[in-house]
Amino acid sequence: MDKHIFLLNDQTKYTGISNVTMDIHSSVDNTTIISLIMNSKKSKKDFYGEGYYGLKASNIQLWPINAYFQKYIYKNIYNEISLNNNYIIHYLNMSIYPVINVNSIITIHDLFAVNKKSNKNKIYSSIIQRNLKKYKKFNFVHTVSNTVKKCCETYGFDGKIVTIYPPVTKGIYKMNNKNELRKKYNIPIDKKVIINVSNNFEYKNTNMLKPIMEKLGNDYYLIHVGSDINTGRVFKNIDVIILNELYNLSDIALLPSSREGFGIPYVEAMATGLPVVASDIDIAREICGGAGIFSEINVNSFVNSIRNIEHDKYPKKSLERCRIFNHNEFKSNIIKLYSTLLLK
């Protein structure tokens, strides 16, 4: 790209938002990641790119102030950007206030925060709604799924909305040494291993994992990657090498979320050839297609779906579906989007 692209991020490493930021950075030349650190308890090393703190205090959390008054607190960053007319600003999260809206684009990962019933953080929700009033007027909007695109259209975005799927996580691929990996991690060879990769947000429904496993019985074994839960073998703070090995020693991915904007674990599971048992929601059907086994969101339905998997149809179906989430396609589409922005 002839223009310099500034990728504005406010999320720590290894989150869905920061991963998309890095995917763009590694796909497009002449990009700089700027991370706005609104939580002063976080370290710069927790963020990609160049990190910039807002107001800091040792005995009080100033995140709400930094988030609400971004326009003033981070004004020096925007002043430096605007000195160079040859730029594009790509806002990677709607929690970032769009100080500059010329030659700018926003990525929308979901609109959950505007739902007052499901969002208990009223301060965060009010900040998002304020910012969205500006983003709704952007000429170009990037969404991570068609499900999110439909939500943006319903919400009243004025500009052109383009869906570009994030690619599969680098380093996630199918291996062929399941028994060896199970020995490495001391996982029983004679059981069907279920993997769940998620945090403990309420909509992830991790509270269903224990009763699901109890009903399945001793022939099944659960691996959970994420926060502590009260069942199964838990792995926390692992790198992509270990994550890939855990997928590859498993037989089934179980992802019972009741909502997602995209859901990279769907793609990661398919990239390793696993059948994906997921809640029957629009985003799961969009991402998983024929590689998904879709269940009503209750324990008995998930148990029945797991027991009735026709394992001989996998990994072929999953690997074929995963081809649409490749890095070359992502790179081509992002560059095309930037080029269209410049021609507006």
C-alpha positions in Angstrom: 0.0 0.0 0.0 1.2 3.5 -0.8 -0.5 5.0 2.2 0.6 4.3 5.7 -2.0 2.3 7.6 -2.5 2.9 11.3 -4.2 0.0 13.1 -5.8 1.3 16.3 -6.3 -1.5 18.9 -7.2 -1.4 22.6 -7.2 -5.2 23.4 -4.4 -7.3 24.9 -2.6 -10.0 23.0 -4.4 -13.3 22.0 -7.9 -11.9 22.1 -10.1 -12.1 18.9 -9.7 -8.4 18.3 -6.0 -8.2 18.7 -5.6 -11.3 16.6 -7.4 -9.7 13.7 -5.1 -6.7 14.2 -2.1 -8.9 13.8 -3.6 -10.7 10.9 -3.9 -7.4 9.1 -0.4 -6.3 10.1 1.2 -9.5 8.8 -0.8 -9.3 5.6 -0.4 -5.7 4.5 2.8 -3.7 4.1 3.3 -0.3 5.6 1.2 -0.8 8.7 1.7 0.4 12.3 -0.1 -1.0 15.3 -1.0 1.6 17.9 -2.5 0.1 21.1 -4.4 2.5 23.4 -3.9 1.2 27.0 -6.8 2.5 29.0 -6.3 0.1 31.9 -3.2 1.4 33.7 -2.8 -2.0 35.4 -1.8 -3.6 32.1 1.7 -3.7 30.9 2.8 -2.5 27.4 4.2 -6.0 26.8 0.6 -7.3 27.0 -0.2 -5.4 23.8 0.9 -5.7 20.2 2.7 -2.8 18.5 3.3 0.6 20.1 1.5 1.0 23.4 0.3 4.3 24.8 -1.1 4.8 28.3 -3.9 7.2 29.2 -4.1 8.7 32.7 -2.5 6.5 35.3 -2.9 6.1 39.0 -1.5 3.5 41.4 -4.6 3.3 43.7 -7.5 3.8 41.4 -8.8 2.3 38.1 -9.0 5.1 35.5 -10.3 3.0 32.6 -13.7 4.7 32.5 -12.1 8.1 32.4 -9.6 7.1 29.7 -12.3 5.5 27.6 -14.7 8.3 27.9 -12.3 11.2 27.3 -10.1 9.5 24.6 -10.4 12.4 22.3 -8.4 14.6 24.7 -6.3 12.0 26.5 -4.8 10.5 23.3 -4.9 13.7 21.2 -1.1 13.8 20.7 -1.3 10.4 18.9 -4.0 11.7 16.5 -2.1 14.9 16.0 0.9 13.0 14.9 -1.1 10.9 12.5 -2.8 13.8 10.9 0.5 15.5 10.2 0.9 13.0 7.4 -1.9 13.3 4.8 -0.9 9.9 3.3 -2.7 7.7 5.8 -5.5 5.3 6.5 -6.8 4.8 10.1 -8.3 1.4 10.8 -10.1 1.3 14.1 -10.2 -2.3 15.3 -12.6 -2.0 18.1 -15.8 0.1 18.5 -14.7 1.0 22.1 -12.1 3.3 20.5 -13.5 6.8 19.9 -13.1 7.8 16.2 -11.3 11.1 16.6 -10.4 11.1 12.9 -13.0 9.9 10.4 -11.3 10.8 7.1 -9.7 7.9 5.3 -10.9 5.7 8.1 -12.6 2.3 8.5 -14.0 0.4 11.5 -14.0 -3.3 12.2 -17.2 -4.5 14.0 -16.7 -7.8 15.8 -20.2 -7.9 17.4 -22.9 -5.5 18.7 -23.5 -7.3 22.0 -22.7 -4.2 24.0 -25.7 -2.3 22.7 -28.1 -4.8 24.1 -28.9 -3.4 27.5 -30.5 -6.6 28.7 -27.4 -8.7 28.1 -24.7 -6.1 29.0 -24.4 -5.5 32.7 -21.6 -2.9 32.3 -23.6 0.3 31.9 -20.6 2.5 31.6 -19.1 0.4 28.8 -22.4 0.2 27.0 -22.9 4.0 27.1 -19.4 4.5 25.7 -20.0 2.0 22.9 -23.3 3.6 22.0 -21.7 7.1 21.9 -18.9 5.8 19.6 -21.3 4.0 17.4 -23.1 7.2 16.6 -19.9 8.3 14.8 -19.1 4.9 13.3 -22.6 4.6 11.8 -21.6 7.4 9.5 -18.4 5.9 8.3 -18.2 5.2 4.5 -16.7 1.7 5.0 -17.3 -0.9 7.7 -15.6 -4.2 8.0 -17.4 -7.0 9.8 -16.0 -10.4 10.7 -19.1 -12.4 9.6 -22.3 -12.0 7.7 -24.2 -12.4 11.0 -22.6 -9.3 12.3 -23.1 -7.5 9.0 -26.9 -8.1 9.3 -26.8 -6.7 12.8 -25.0 -3.6 11.5 -27.6 -3.2 8.8 -30.4 -3.5 11.3 -28.6 -1.0 13.6 -28.6 1.6 10.8 -25.0 1.9 9.5 -24.9 4.2 6.5 -21.7 3.1 4.8 -20.7 0.1 2.7 -20.5 -3.0 4.9 -18.0 -5.6 3.8 -17.6 -9.1 5.5 -14.1 -10.5 5.5 -13.6 -13.6 7.6 -10.5 -13.8 9.9 -8.1 -16.6 8.9 -7.4 -19.6 10.9 -4.9 -19.0 13.7 -1.3 -19.5 12.5 0.2 -22.6 13.8 -3.2 -24.5 14.0 -3.2 -27.5 11.6 -3.9 -31.2 11.5 -1.3 -33.6 12.8 -1.4 -37.4 12.7 0.0 -38.4 16.1 -3.0 -38.6 18.4 -1.8 -41.4 20.6 1.6 -39.9 21.0 0.2 -36.6 22.0 -2.2 -38.2 24.5 0.8 -39.9 26.2 2.7 -36.6 26.3 -0.2 -34.9 28.2 -1.2 -38.0 30.1 -4.6 -38.2 28.5 -6.4 -41.6 28.4 -6.0 -43.3 25.0 -9.2 -45.3 25.3 -11.6 -42.4 25.8 -13.4 -40.0 23.5 -11.8 -36.7 24.2 -13.9 -33.5 24.0 -12.2 -30.1 23.8 -13.8 -26.8 24.8 -11.9 -23.5 24.1 -13.5 -20.5 25.7 -13.5 -18.0 28.5 -16.1 -18.0 31.3 -18.4 -15.3 30.0 -22.0 -16.2 30.8 -22.9 -16.6 27.1 -20.2 -19.2 26.6 -22.3 -21.6 28.7 -19.3 -23.3 30.4 -21.6 -24.1 33.3 -23.2 -26.8 31.1 -19.9 -28.7 30.6 -20.1 -30.5 34.0 -23.7 -31.9 33.6 -22.9 -32.8 30.0 -19.9 -34.8 31.0 -21.8 -36.5 33.8 -24.5 -37.7 31.4 -21.9 -38.9 28.9 -20.2 -41.1 31.5 -16.7 -42.5 31.8 -16.2 -43.2 28.1 -15.6 -39.4 27.6 -12.9 -37.1 28.8 -13.0 -33.2 28.8 -10.2 -30.8 28.1 -11.0 -27.1 28.7 -8.7 -24.4 27.5 -9.4 -21.1 29.3 -10.3 -20.0 32.8 -10.8 -22.3 35.7 -14.0 -24.4 35.7 -15.2 -27.1 38.0 -14.8 -30.0 35.7 -12.3 -31.7 33.3 -8.6 -31.0 32.7 -8.0 -27.3 32.5 -5.2 -25.6 30.5 -4.5 -21.9 31.0 -2.2 -19.4 29.4 -0.8 -21.7 26.8 0.9 -21.0 23.5 -0.3 -21.9 20.1 1.9 -25.0 19.9 0.3 -26.5 22.9 -3.2 -25.4 21.8 -2.6 -27.1 18.4 -1.5 -30.3 20.1 -4.6 -30.3 22.4 -6.9 -30.0 19.4 -5.1 -32.8 17.7 -5.3 -35.2 20.6 -9.0 -34.6 20.8 -12.0 -36.3 19.1 -14.7 -33.7 19.3 -14.9 -29.9 19.8 -17.8 -28.8 22.0 -18.7 -25.1 21.7 -22.0 -24.4 23.4 -22.0 -20.5 23.2 -25.4 -18.9 22.8 -23.8 -16.0 20.8 -20.6 -15.1 18.9 -19.5 -12.5 16.5 -17.2 -14.9 14.7 -15.8 -17.6 17.0 -12.2 -18.5 16.1 -12.4 -21.9 18.0 -14.9 -23.1 15.4 -12.3 -22.5 12.7 -9.4 -23.9 14.8 -11.3 -27.1 15.5 -12.1 -27.6 11.8 -8.5 -26.9 10.8 -7.5 -29.9 12.9 -10.2 -32.1 11.4 -12.5 -32.2 14.4 -16.3 -32.4 14.2 -17.8 -29.3 15.9 -20.7 -29.7 18.2 -22.2 -26.2 18.6 -25.3 -24.4 19.7 -27.8 -24.0 16.9 -27.2 -20.3 16.3 -26.8 -18.3 13.1 -23.1 -17.7 13.5 -22.3 -21.3 14.1 -24.1 -22.4 11.0 -22.5 -19.6 9.0 -18.9 -20.6 10.1 -19.1 -24.3 10.4 -21.5 -25.2 7.5 -21.6 -28.9 6.9 -18.8 -29.5 9.4 -21.1 -28.5 12.3 -23.4 -30.6 14.4 -26.0 -28.2 15.8 -27.8 -28.6 19.0 -30.4 -26.9 21.0 -28.9 -25.2 24.0 -29.6 -27.7 26.7 -27.7 -30.6 28.3 -29.7 -33.5 26.8 -29.4 -32.1 23.2 -25.7 -31.7 23.5 -25.3 -35.2 24.9 -27.3 -36.7 22.1 -25.4 -34.7 19.5 -22.1 -36.0 20.8 -23.2 -39.6 21.1 -24.6 -39.6 17.5 -21.5 -38.2 15.7 -20.6 -40.2 12.6 -16.8 -39.9 13.2 -16.0 -41.6 9.8 -17.1 -38.5 8.0 -14.4 -36.5 9.7 -11.8 -35.0 9.3 -12.6 -34.6 5.6 -15.7 -32.4 6.1 -14.0 -30.1 8.6 -10.8 -29.7 6.6 -12.8 -28.9 3.4 -14.9 -26.3 5.2 -11.8 -24.7 6.8 -10.3 -23.8 3.4 -12.4 -20.6 3.2 -10.6 -19.3 6.2 -7.2 -19.1 4.7 -4.6 -16.3 5.0 -4.2 -15.7 1.2 -8.0 -15.0 0.9 -7.9 -12.7 3.9 -4.9 -10.8 2.6 -6.4 -10.3 -0.8 -9.8 -9.1 0.6 -8.2 -6.7 3.1 -6.0 -5.1 0.4 -9.0 -4.8 -1.8 -11.0 -3.1 0.9 -8.2 -0.5 1.5 -8.0 0.1 -2.2 -11.7 0.7 -2.4 -11.5 3.1 0.5 -8.9 5.1 -1.4 -11.0 5.3 -4.5 -14.1 6.6 -2.7 
